[in-house]
Amino acid sequence: EILVEAARQGRKLSDADLLQVFELWEFRKNKARINVIPDGKDFVNSEMLGLVCIRAYAKLTLAAKSRAFPEVTKLLCGFMRDNPPEGWTSGNKFRFTTICINKNYAAKRHRDRNNAGLTVV
């Protein structure tokens, strides 16, 4: 609905568009992201979209939430197209495998081991 509205109005997707979606999103309590869980907590609110790696099989698969809510993944792709990171040439596609959305926490300083290329925070 947001994608259709923005296209109809001929406008770029905004932070407010994303906020509208993610204020309603039920983030899961993720206990697996040990490298970012703040001290004194046992989970973080985060969601993975796009392709995720099943480490036991070293195989990529579509994240369950991207399968269930493909329009949200499309919204994030559109947002990156409309709001490229600083230094990114406008019009270039931002290619990615996984999008990690975090809510209400400041991650501990860390470096993701499997990232290749530009990371956008």
Sequence and secondary structure as in RCSB ss.txt:
>XXXX:A:sequence
EILVEAARQGRKLSDADLLQVFELWEFRKNKARINVIPDGKDFVNSEMLGLVCIRAYAKLTLAAKSRAFPEVTKL
LCGFMRDNPPEGWTSGNKFRFTTICINKNYAAKRHRDRNNAGLTVV
>XXXX:A:secstr
 HHHHHHHHT    HHHHHHHHTT   EEE S TTT  TT S EEEEEEEEEEETTTTEEEE HHHHH HHHHHH
HHHHHHHS  TT  TT     SEEEEEES    S   TT  S    
